[in-house]
């Protein structure tokens, strides 16, 4: 399943790396793509993980818009 989350505070490649590292640790996550310009995070992961993904982003300093 593909999840698209618009997040705040994404400003650079360092942010991209931090997001990919944090979300990549979640069981069931296959891919994480970050668009710095739009602040959009696209995640391919198992069904039912949206709340966990959004909470992980928020805990990492990138809350959902």
Residue pairs with C-beta under 8 A, 6 or more apart in sequence:
1 44
1 45
1 46
1 47
1 49
2 42
2 43
2 44
3 42
3 43
3 44
3 45
3 49
3 50
3 53
4 40
4 41
4 42
4 43
5 40
5 41
5 43
5 50
5 53
5 54
5 57
5 64
6 38
6 39
6 40
6 41
6 64
6 65
7 19
7 39
7 40
7 41
7 57
7 62
7 63
7 64
7 65
8 39
8 62
8 63
8 64
8 65
9 15
9 39
9 61
9 62
9 63
10 16
10 19
10 34
10 36
10 39
10 41
10 62
11 36
12 36
13 36
15 34
15 36
15 62
16 34
16 36
18 60
18 61
19 32
19 34
19 41
19 57
19 60
19 62
20 32
20 34
22 56
22 57
22 59
22 60
23 29
23 32
23 41
23 43
23 53
23 56
23 57
24 32
26 45
26 49
26 52
26 53
26 56
27 46
28 45
28 46
28 49
29 43
29 44
29 45
29 46
29 49
29 53
30 44
30 45
31 42
31 43
31 44
32 41
32 42
32 43
32 44
33 41
33 42
33 43
34 40
34 41
34 42
35 41
35 42
39 65
41 57
41 62
43 53
45 53
54 64
57 63
57 64
58 64
